[in-house]
Every structure is written in structure tokens, then in C-alpha cells.
């Protein structure tokens, strides 16, 4: 049953100016199809009546009816007499690699077979790592007299994390911080405490694939919100209200995989919408410290716009510091922090003390680490962008100002086929559907820029050869769907 709808004016705003192409109904159908495929229009979203959309667009009802008919033939719209029309997806035409499949776990230099792995964004440890480890080991004996179990995390790390939130404009006490075994563990803990099985949870589309896995395993009813073109605060607020969303999982800072940075105005609107809808906003800030210009002025954290304790922040050491340090944290109200710490005692007891001490030492060197990361990532990003513009000029992307990946539209719905061909050409890449919950995003791939510039240039050469192979192959057309 459809629980979401889009009004005529809202859909007209998403579609943009009246199409200039002729015939207009085909151009209109193409635009609606693109909104479905890139996730901005969720599946099973009820569409406005033909009369309402025609009025909003300034077109004739006959034109809109013809566009809807075309979309029904292609399988992107379904209708039922007396019930209206809603978005749909035609059957998938090719297998999509699973999120946990080969090459997804980490990005690394070419392996023994010469394969370049662009599976995920995961850099090596920073130069300060050795000194931080030595300092942490020297500090460790101070903790050896106790049991070693601190469900909320050791005080020394919680103090440093709380102080960093205060520096970013969100006054925070150490008792508002819970140390976790990574950001994924933090999300699982929050879902366990805050979300009943079957409850509605909003997630961006595209989003971090392992977050989708956690939502499915709860299990939660996933309500997608398209962010390929950025956040539409009005639509997201409507989705929270219409679907009675209990929790919304967002990545506002250099979003994974798109690289988008949410503006301050959008943060304020979403915080207020969450208050009105009685929704908890979980802001994953894993990439928040990874602006490529460390001196750039960034929007305040999402929690800075919250006066009711509805924004819960997740942080992680995995991207900024090193993925081998399985340490993350949650910032929330003190009462919820206590509930989370108590609940984890039946899950994993506590995070390793030595790892927490190493993370603390690295966070005390935050300026040095951020500068090192920014310099390396900027050089690699620029090399990737230059190679794509040279070898794959038809691909579309926005150059991100931070984070670790670039979200590229390849121009054809062949991302899964491209990933298979790329593997044969010696490069692993994750296709768009892995980052969505409904099999859309087939014309996107994510390209991390954590590898050295020369390696990325070689990877693009191989991708170009794979893309040429896919374009030359015949593509099966979907059967028309009549309802």
C-alpha cells in the first residue's frame, strides 16, 4: 500500500522548467523516469492526478496523460482504477553485486594479479600513527588495575570527543558520549534501543550500504529519500510525516557516496521537521573532519539546530584516522547515553582500551592529521577528475569539496554490467544499486579517491575500456508492462 505521495507543485519543482524537447510528452516521461532511477522519487510514491500536474506545469492534460501512459508501458508507473498512479520499477535486467561481495571491503593498491580495487574509501594510517601508538602503550598500565570494561568508553577519550563537539559549536559533556566499536556498531546500538522491529526508518538514497544492512536486519521498514541532487528538505519532511518515521539516518557532511554537504538552512528545516514529526535524526559524521580545505567554513553540526535532544550524532575514527581502529562514538543526551551503555553490556561489553587510547592520542593531533589527509586526498581527487574528463568525457559528476569519493553518472543504466566488465579489465568498482534499497541508481558508480594519483589514472583507463565494451554489447529491452 502506498504511504507516500508527491503533489503537483512538488513534482513540478523536481522536474524543473517545461521541457523544450519535442514531443513534450516523451521529454516529460524521460524526466520522471530519471527521478525514479536516481532515487529522487521513491518507489510506490503516489503521483499527482494528471489534471493537477498539468496545472502545475502549465501543460495540457492530454500531454501529461500521454507521458503517464508511456511510463506505464515502460514499467515505471502503475495505476489502478479509482486508486490513482504510483511510481514503480521494471524488472531488473542484470545482476547487481552484493554489498559484501568481492572488492567491497576496502580500497587498496593493485593486488598480486594487478587488479586495482576501488571497492570502498579506506585510507592507511596517518604519519602520526606510530607516535600515537607509543604514547597509548605508555599510558595503558594506568588502566590495568581495573577490570578493563567501560561500556560508555574510557573517560579520557570521552573528554576529548566532547571537547571537539564544543569546538564545533555544540556544547557537550563527557557523559553525553558513548564510545562504540565503530560507526556501524553505533548505528546498530541505536536501532536496537530506539526502533521496534517493523518501524519506519528513513534513509537517504544513495547511502552507505552497510547502514541499509543494519536496517534490514533490525528489521525496519525503509523509507528512502533521494539525495542524488542534494537534500530536498520539504520532501524529506513530508516523508517523515506521511510514513510516521521513527528514526531518520542522514549523512549531512560530505555524504557517502555523493560527497554533498548539507547547508545550514536545510539542517535547520530538518531539525524542526523532526521535532514536529516526533522523529529521531541520526547524523552520521564519519566524514565531517574531511574537508579538503581544512580552513574552510563549514555549516554547524546538525545537532547545533536541535533544542529537544532529537538529533543524535555518530562519529568514527575509521576514515579520518585508520579503519583498523574499530572505534566510534555517539553524542546524545545523558539519559539516552546511559541507556545505550547499559544495553551494550549484553552485546559486546566495551571497546578495547588500547584502541581508545590510540584514538585519543590521534585526536589530540587532529590539526596535523586533517592537514595530511586533505593534501593527499586533494591530489588524488584532482587526478581522478582529470582522468575522467579525458578518458570518459560523457560521465557527469560534481567535484566534491570533501569526503573520499566521487559519484559519477555514466549516462546509461548499465552500472552493474559495467562492474562485471571492469573486473575483467582489472579494476573493481561498486555500481549504484548497491547504495540503494530498491535496485535503482543503475546509471551511477562510486569512485573513491584514496589511492595514489597514478593508480587512479590507470584505473580510469581500465574503466574506459570496460565502458566501451559494455556500450558495444546489445542491451536487452524490458517488456512493456500494461496495468
BAVOGU-674084 format. One record per residue (C-alpha): residue number from 0; x, z, y. Coordinates in steps of 0.25 Angstrom, whole numbers, plus 5000, padded with zeros to 4 digits. Each point is the difference from the previous one (the first is absolute). Layout:
BEGIN
<node NUM, <X, Z, Y>>
...
This chain:
BEGIN
<node 0, <5000, 5000, 5000>>
<node 1, <5005, 4996, 5014>>
<node 2, <5003, 5013, 5008>>
<node 3, <5007, 4992, 5012>>
<node 4, <4996, 4990, 5010>>
<node 5, <5005, 4993, 5012>>
<node 6, <4991, 4996, 5011>>
<node 7, <4999, 4986, 5007>>
<node 8, <5009, 5005, 5012>>
<node 9, <5010, 5006, 4991>>
<node 10, <5002, 4988, 4992>>
<node 11, <5000, 4991, 5012>>
<node 12, <5011, 5009, 5006>>
<node 13, <5008, 4998, 4987>>
<node 14, <4998, 4985, 4999>>
<node 15, <5005, 4998, 5014>>
<node 16, <4996, 4988, 5009>>
<node 17, <4990, 4990, 4996>>
<node 18, <5008, 4990, 4990>>
<node 19, <5004, 4987, 5007>>
<node 20, <5002, 4993, 4987>>
<node 21, <4989, 4991, 4995>>
<node 22, <4991, 5001, 4992>>
<node 23, <4998, 5014, 5006>>
<node 24, <4994, 5006, 4987>>
<node 25, <5012, 4997, 4992>>
<node 26, <5009, 5006, 5010>>
<node 27, <4991, 5012, 5001>>
<node 28, <5000, 5002, 4985>>
<node 29, <5015, 4999, 4999>>
<node 30, <5001, 5011, 5010>>
<node 31, <4991, 5009, 4993>>
<node 32, <5008, 4997, 4987>>
<node 33, <5013, 5004, 5006>>
<node 34, <4994, 5013, 5005>>
<node 35, <4996, 5003, 4985>>
<node 36, <5013, 4995, 4994>>
<node 37, <5009, 5008, 5010>>
<node 38, <4992, 5013, 4998>>
<node 39, <4994, 5001, 5014>>
<node 40, <4986, 4998, 4994>>
<node 41, <4999, 5009, 4988>>
<node 42, <4993, 4995, 4987>>
<node 43, <4985, 5004, 4999>>
<node 44, <4999, 5001, 5015>>
<node 45, <4986, 4996, 5005>>
<node 46, <5000, 4988, 5009>>
<node 47, <4991, 4999, 5013>>
<node 48, <4988, 4991, 4999>>
<node 49, <5002, 4986, 5003>>
<node 50, <4992, 5001, 5012>>
<node 51, <5008, 5012, 5005>>
<node 52, <5013, 4993, 4998>>
<node 53, <4996, 4987, 5006>>
<node 54, <4996, 5008, 5013>>
<node 55, <5013, 5008, 5001>>
<node 56, <5008, 4987, 4998>>
<node 57, <4991, 4991, 5009>>
<node 58, <4998, 4990, 4989>>
<node 59, <4988, 4995, 4993>>
<node 60, <4994, 5007, 4988>>
<node 61, <5001, 4987, 4992>>
<node 62, <5015, 5000, 5002>>
<node 63, <5001, 5015, 4995>>
<node 64, <4991, 4997, 4989>>
<node 65, <5009, 4988, 4996>>
<node 66, <5012, 5009, 5000>>
<node 67, <4994, 5011, 4992>>
<node 68, <4995, 4989, 4990>>
<node 69, <5015, 4995, 4999>>
<node 70, <5005, 5014, 4998>>
<node 71, <4990, 5002, 4989>>
<node 72, <5004, 4988, 4993>>
<node 73, <5015, 5004, 5000>>
<node 74, <4996, 5014, 4995>>
<node 75, <5004, 5008, 5013>>
<node 76, <4985, 5004, 5003>>
<node 77, <4989, 5004, 4991>>
<node 78, <4985, 5001, 5004>>
<node 79, <4987, 5005, 4994>>
<node 80, <4987, 4997, 5005>>
<node 81, <4995, 5012, 5009>>
<node 82, <5013, 5007, 4999>>
<node 83, <5009, 4992, 5009>>
<node 84, <5014, 4994, 4998>>
<node 85, <5013, 5008, 4998>>
<node 86, <5015, 4996, 4998>>
<node 87, <5005, 4997, 4986>>
<node 88, <5013, 4995, 4993>>
<node 89, <5000, 4988, 4991>>
<node 90, <5007, 5003, 4986>>
<node 91, <5015, 5001, 5001>>
<node 92, <5007, 4987, 4996>>
<node 93, <5014, 5007, 4996>>
<node 94, <5005, 5013, 4995>>
<node 95, <5005, 5010, 5011>>
<node 96, <5013, 5008, 4996>>
<node 97, <4996, 5015, 4999>>
<node 98, <5006, 5010, 5010>>
<node 99, <5008, 5006, 4989>>
<node 100, <5005, 4988, 4994>>
<node 101, <5015, 4995, 5000>>
<node 102, <5007, 5000, 5013>>
<node 103, <4990, 5008, 5008>>
<node 104, <5007, 5014, 4999>>
<node 105, <5011, 4997, 5010>>
<node 106, <5008, 4990, 5008>>
<node 107, <5014, 4998, 4996>>
<node 108, <5012, 4990, 5001>>
<node 109, <5000, 4988, 4989>>
<node 110, <5001, 5006, 4986>>
<node 111, <5009, 4995, 4989>>
<node 112, <4991, 4988, 4998>>
<node 113, <5001, 4997, 5015>>
<node 114, <4986, 5003, 5003>>
<node 115, <4997, 5005, 5014>>
<node 116, <4990, 5011, 4999>>
<node 117, <4990, 5001, 5012>>
<node 118, <4991, 5009, 4993>>
<node 119, <4999, 5011, 5010>>
<node 120, <5006, 5006, 5012>>
<node 121, <5010, 5010, 4995>>
<node 122, <5014, 5001, 5007>>
<node 123, <5012, 5008, 4996>>
<node 124, <5004, 5014, 5005>>
<node 125, <5006, 5001, 5014>>
<node 126, <5014, 5002, 5003>>
<node 127, <4998, 5015, 5003>>
<node 128, <4995, 5002, 4986>>
<node 129, <5013, 5005, 4994>>
<node 130, <5001, 5011, 5012>>
<node 131, <4986, 5004, 4998>>
<node 132, <5001, 5002, 4985>>
<node 133, <5013, 5008, 5002>>
<node 134, <4993, 5009, 5011>>
<node 135, <4988, 5002, 4991>>
<node 136, <5008, 5004, 4988>>
<node 137, <5007, 5010, 5008>>
<node 138, <4987, 5006, 5004>>
<node 139, <4994, 5000, 4987>>
<node 140, <5005, 5013, 4995>>
<node 141, <4992, 5007, 5010>>
<node 142, <4988, 4996, 4992>>
<node 143, <5005, 5003, 4986>>
<node 144, <4996, 5015, 5000>>
<node 145, <4985, 4996, 5001>>
<node 146, <4991, 4993, 4990>>
<node 147, <5002, 4986, 5007>>
<node 148, <4985, 4998, 5000>>
<node 149, <4995, 4997, 5014>>
<node 150, <4986, 4993, 4999>>
<node 151, <5000, 4998, 5015>>
<node 152, <5014, 4996, 5001>>
<node 153, <5013, 5008, 5005>>
<node 154, <4998, 5006, 5014>>
<node 155, <5013, 4993, 5005>>
<node 156, <4994, 4986, 4998>>
<node 157, <4986, 5003, 5004>>
<node 158, <5006, 5005, 5014>>
<node 159, <5008, 4987, 5002>>
<node 160, <4988, 4991, 4996>>
<node 161, <4991, 5009, 5009>>
<node 162, <5010, 4999, 5012>>
<node 163, <5000, 4984, 4999>>
<node 164, <4985, 5000, 5001>>
<node 165, <5001, 5008, 5012>>
<node 166, <5010, 4991, 5006>>
<node 167, <4991, 4988, 4997>>
<node 168, <4989, 5007, 5008>>
<node 169, <4992, 5008, 4989>>
<node 170, <5003, 5015, 5001>>
<node 171, <5001, 5004, 4986>>
<node 172, <5004, 5013, 4993>>
<node 173, <5007, 5001, 4987>>
<node 174, <4988, 5006, 4993>>
<node 175, <4993, 4986, 5003>>
<node 176, <5010, 4993, 4991>>
<node 177, <5000, 4998, 4985>>
<node 178, <5012, 4994, 4993>>
<node 179, <4997, 4990, 4989>>
<node 180, <5007, 4992, 4990>>
<node 181, <4999, 4987, 5008>>
<node 182, <4989, 4994, 5008>>
<node 183, <4992, 4995, 4988>>
<node 184, <5000, 5014, 4995>>
<node 185, <4995, 5004, 5013>>
<node 186, <4988, 4990, 4999>>
<node 187, <4997, 5005, 4986>>
<node 188, <4999, 5014, 5004>>
<node 189, <4991, 4997, 5012>>
<node 190, <4991, 4992, 4991>>
<node 191, <4999, 5011, 4990>>
<node 192, <4996, 5010, 5010>>
<node 193, <4992, 4992, 5010>>
<node 194, <4993, 4989, 4992>>
<node 195, <4990, 5002, 4989>>
<node 196, <5000, 4989, 4989>>
<node 197, <4991, 4988, 5004>>
<node 198, <5001, 5004, 5015>>
<node 199, <5002, 4988, 5010>>
<node 200, <5015, 4999, 5006>>
<node 201, <5003, 4990, 5010>>
<node 202, <5014, 4992, 4998>>
<node 203, <5006, 4989, 5008>>
<node 204, <5001, 4986, 4994>>
<node 205, <5011, 4997, 4998>>
<node 206, <5006, 5014, 4997>>
<node 207, <5011, 5007, 4992>>
<node 208, <4996, 4996, 4986>>
<node 209, <5003, 5014, 4994>>
<node 210, <4991, 5006, 5009>>
<node 211, <4989, 4991, 4994>>
<node 212, <5004, 5005, 4986>>
<node 213, <4999, 5015, 5005>>
<node 214, <4986, 4996, 5005>>
<node 215, <4996, 4993, 4987>>
<node 216, <5005, 5012, 4991>>
<node 217, <4992, 5011, 5008>>
<node 218, <4991, 4991, 4999>>
<node 219, <4995, 4997, 5014>>
<node 220, <4991, 4989, 5005>>
<node 221, <5009, 4992, 5008>>
<node 222, <4994, 4995, 5013>>
<node 223, <5010, 4989, 5006>>
<node 224, <5003, 4998, 5014>>
<node 225, <5007, 4987, 5004>>
<node 226, <5013, 5001, 5008>>
<node 227, <5007, 4987, 4999>>
<node 228, <4997, 4997, 5015>>
<node 229, <5002, 5015, 5004>>
<node 230, <4989, 5011, 5000>>
<node 231, <4986, 4997, 5004>>
<node 232, <4996, 5015, 5004>>
<node 233, <4986, 4996, 5002>>
<node 234, <4998, 4994, 4986>>
<node 235, <5008, 5012, 4994>>
<node 236, <4992, 5010, 5007>>
<node 237, <4987, 4993, 4995>>
<node 238, <5006, 4999, 4986>>
<node 239, <5002, 5015, 5000>>
<node 240, <4986, 5003, 5005>>
<node 241, <4993, 4990, 4991>>
<node 242, <5007, 5003, 4987>>
<node 243, <5000, 5015, 5002>>
<node 244, <5016, 5000, 4999>>
<node 245, <5005, 5014, 4996>>
<node 246, <5015, 4996, 5003>>
<node 247, <5007, 4988, 5006>>
<node 248, <5014, 4997, 4997>>
<node 249, <5007, 4993, 5011>>
<node 250, <5015, 4995, 5003>>
<node 251, <5000, 5000, 5015>>
<node 252, <5015, 4999, 5002>>
<node 253, <5006, 4986, 4996>>
<node 254, <4989, 4998, 4990>>
<node 255, <5005, 4997, 4985>>
<node 256, <4999, 4988, 4998>>
<node 257, <4997, 4994, 5013>>
<node 258, <5009, 5007, 5010>>
<node 259, <4989, 5002, 5010>>
<node 260, <5001, 5012, 5010>>
<node 261, <4987, 5007, 5003>>
<node 262, <4998, 5001, 5015>>
<node 263, <4996, 5013, 5007>>
<node 264, <4986, 4996, 5004>>
<node 265, <4997, 4996, 4985>>
<node 266, <5005, 5014, 4996>>
<node 267, <4991, 5007, 5009>>
<node 268, <4988, 4992, 4996>>
<node 269, <5002, 5002, 4985>>
<node 270, <5003, 5015, 5002>>
<node 271, <4987, 5001, 5007>>
<node 272, <4992, 4991, 4990>>
<node 273, <5006, 5009, 4989>>
<node 274, <4994, 5013, 5007>>
<node 275, <4987, 4993, 5001>>
<node 276, <4999, 4995, 4986>>
<node 277, <5006, 5013, 4994>>
<node 278, <5012, 4993, 4994>>
<node 279, <5014, 5005, 4998>>
<node 280, <5010, 4990, 5005>>
<node 281, <5013, 5000, 4992>>
<node 282, <5011, 4993, 5008>>
<node 283, <5012, 4996, 4991>>
<node 284, <5012, 5000, 5010>>
<node 285, <5010, 4996, 4990>>
<node 286, <5005, 4989, 5009>>
<node 287, <4998, 5008, 5013>>
<node 288, <5015, 5002, 5003>>
<node 289, <5004, 4986, 4997>>
<node 290, <4998, 4993, 5014>>
<node 291, <5011, 4989, 5001>>
<node 292, <5002, 5005, 5014>>
<node 293, <5002, 5015, 4998>>
<node 294, <4998, 5001, 5016>>
<node 295, <4987, 4993, 5000>>
<node 296, <4988, 5008, 5005>>
<node 297, <4990, 5001, 4988>>
<node 298, <4986, 5005, 5000>>
<node 299, <4998, 5015, 4997>>
<node 300, <4997, 5003, 4986>>
<node 301, <4985, 4999, 4995>>
<node 302, <5000, 5015, 4999>>
<node 303, <5002, 5001, 5015>>
<node 304, <4986, 4994, 5003>>
<node 305, <4994, 5011, 4990>>
<node 306, <4994, 5013, 5005>>
<node 307, <4992, 5003, 4988>>
<node 308, <5010, 5000, 4989>>
<node 309, <4995, 4987, 4994>>
<node 310, <5013, 4993, 5000>>
<node 311, <5010, 5003, 4989>>
<node 312, <5014, 4994, 5001>>
<node 313, <5008, 4996, 4988>>
<node 314, <5015, 4998, 5002>>
<node 315, <5012, 4996, 4990>>
<node 316, <5015, 4999, 4999>>
<node 317, <4999, 4988, 4991>>
<node 318, <5001, 4989, 5011>>
<node 319, <5008, 5007, 5011>>
<node 320, <5010, 5007, 4991>>
<node 321, <5000, 4996, 4986>>
<node 322, <4990, 4998, 4989>>
<node 323, <5008, 5008, 4990>>
<node 324, <4996, 5012, 5008>>
<node 325, <4986, 5003, 4995>>
<node 326, <4996, 5008, 5012>>
<node 327, <4988, 4998, 5009>>
<node 328, <4991, 5009, 5008>>
<node 329, <4986, 5002, 5005>>
<node 330, <4996, 5005, 5014>>
<node 331, <4986, 5006, 5001>>
<node 332, <4993, 5013, 5004>>
<node 333, <5006, 5013, 4995>>
<node 334, <4988, 5003, 4991>>
<node 335, <5000, 4986, 4993>>
<node 336, <5015, 5002, 4999>>
<node 337, <4998, 5013, 4992>>
<node 338, <4989, 4993, 4991>>
<node 339, <5010, 4988, 4997>>
<node 340, <5011, 5010, 4997>>
<node 341, <4991, 5008, 4991>>
<node 342, <4995, 4987, 4993>>
<node 343, <5013, 4994, 4996>>
<node 344, <5004, 5012, 4992>>
<node 345, <4993, 4994, 4988>>
<node 346, <5006, 4986, 5004>>
<node 347, <5015, 5001, 5002>>
<node 348, <5002, 5014, 5005>>
<node 349, <5010, 4996, 5011>>
<node 350, <5010, 4990, 5005>>
<node 351, <5015, 5001, 4996>>
<node 352, <5007, 5010, 5010>>
<node 353, <5013, 4991, 5000>>
<node 354, <4993, 4988, 5004>>
<node 355, <4992, 5007, 5011>>
<node 356, <5014, 5006, 5006>>
<node 357, <5005, 4986, 5000>>
<node 358, <4988, 4994, 5007>>
<node 359, <5002, 5011, 5010>>
<node 360, <5014, 4997, 5003>>
<node 361, <4997, 4985, 5002>>
<node 362, <4988, 5003, 5009>>
<node 363, <5010, 5009, 5009>>
<node 364, <5008, 4987, 5001>>
<node 365, <4987, 4992, 5003>>
<node 366, <5005, 4992, 5012>>
<node 367, <5013, 4995, 4993>>
<node 368, <4991, 4996, 4987>>
<node 369, <4990, 4993, 5009>>
<node 370, <5011, 4992, 5008>>
<node 371, <5006, 4996, 4987>>
<node 372, <4987, 4995, 4993>>
<node 373, <4996, 4993, 5013>>
<node 374, <5013, 4992, 5001>>
<node 375, <5000, 4996, 4985>>
<node 376, <4985, 4996, 5000>>
<node 377, <5000, 4992, 5013>>
<node 378, <5012, 4992, 4995>>
<node 379, <4993, 4997, 4986>>
<node 380, <4986, 4998, 5007>>
<node 381, <5006, 4989, 5009>>
<node 382, <5007, 4993, 4989>>
<node 383, <4987, 5000, 4992>>
<node 384, <4992, 4995, 5012>>
<node 385, <5010, 4989, 5003>>
<node 386, <5001, 4995, 4985>>
<node 387, <4985, 5000, 4999>>
<node 388, <4998, 4992, 5013>>
<node 389, <5011, 4990, 4995>>
<node 390, <4996, 4998, 4985>>
<node 391, <4985, 5004, 5000>>
<node 392, <4995, 4996, 5014>>
<node 393, <4986, 4999, 4996>>
<node 394, <4999, 5015, 4997>>
<node 395, <4994, 5009, 5010>>
<node 396, <5004, 5014, 5003>>
<node 397, <5001, 5010, 5012>>
<node 398, <5014, 5006, 5002>>
<node 399, <4999, 5015, 4998>>
<node 400, <5006, 5010, 5010>>
<node 401, <5003, 5010, 4989>>
<node 402, <4998, 5003, 4985>>
<node 403, <5007, 4993, 4989>>
<node 404, <4991, 4988, 4996>>
<node 405, <4994, 4987, 5005>>
<node 406, <4986, 4995, 4997>>
<node 407, <5000, 4985, 4998>>
<node 408, <4988, 4990, 4999>>
<node 409, <5005, 4989, 4991>>
<node 410, <4988, 4990, 5004>>
<node 411, <4994, 4999, 4986>>
<node 412, <4993, 5009, 4991>>
<node 413, <5012, 5000, 4990>>
<node 414, <5007, 5013, 5002>>
<node 415, <4999, 5004, 4985>>
<node 416, <5005, 4986, 4995>>
<node 417, <5011, 5001, 5010>>
<node 418, <5005, 5013, 4995>>
<node 419, <5000, 4994, 4986>>
<node 420, <5008, 4988, 5005>>
<node 421, <5009, 5008, 5008>>
<node 422, <5004, 5008, 4988>>
<node 423, <5005, 4988, 4993>>
<node 424, <5008, 4996, 5013>>
<node 425, <5007, 5014, 4999>>
<node 426, <4992, 5008, 5011>>
<node 427, <4990, 5010, 4998>>
<node 428, <4989, 5002, 5010>>
<node 429, <4986, 5007, 5000>>
<node 430, <4988, 4992, 5003>>
<node 431, <4989, 5004, 5010>>
<node 432, <4989, 5004, 4989>>
<node 433, <5009, 5012, 4996>>
<node 434, <4997, 5006, 5013>>
<node 435, <4985, 4999, 5000>>
<node 436, <4989, 5006, 4991>>
<node 437, <4992, 4988, 4998>>
<node 438, <5009, 4988, 4997>>
<node 439, <5001, 4994, 5014>>
<node 440, <5012, 4997, 5008>>
<node 441, <5004, 4989, 4991>>
<node 442, <5007, 4993, 5012>>
<node 443, <5009, 5011, 5003>>
<node 444, <5013, 5005, 4995>>
<node 445, <5008, 5013, 5005>>
<node 446, <5015, 4998, 5003>>
<node 447, <5008, 5012, 5002>>
<node 448, <5013, 4999, 5008>>
<node 449, <5008, 5011, 4995>>
<node 450, <5010, 4991, 4993>>
<node 451, <5013, 4995, 5007>>
<node 452, <4998, 4988, 5009>>
<node 453, <5007, 4990, 4991>>
<node 454, <4992, 5004, 4988>>
<node 455, <4987, 4998, 5007>>
<node 456, <5004, 4986, 5004>>
<node 457, <5003, 4997, 4986>>
<node 458, <4986, 5006, 4996>>
<node 459, <4993, 4991, 5010>>
<node 460, <5007, 4988, 4994>>
<node 461, <4995, 5003, 4986>>
<node 462, <4986, 5003, 5006>>
<node 463, <4999, 4987, 5007>>
<node 464, <5004, 4993, 4987>>
<node 465, <4989, 5008, 4992>>
<node 466, <4990, 4997, 5011>>
<node 467, <5003, 4985, 4999>>
<node 468, <4997, 5001, 4985>>
<node 469, <4987, 5007, 5002>>
<node 470, <4995, 4990, 5010>>
<node 471, <5004, 4988, 4992>>
<node 472, <4992, 5006, 4988>>
<node 473, <4985, 4996, 4999>>
<node 474, <4991, 5012, 5004>>
<node 475, <4987, 5003, 4992>>
<node 476, <4988, 4999, 5009>>
<node 477, <4989, 5011, 4998>>
<node 478, <4987, 4996, 4994>>
<node 479, <4989, 5001, 5011>>
<node 480, <4991, 5012, 4999>>
<node 481, <4985, 4999, 5002>>
<node 482, <4992, 5012, 5002>>
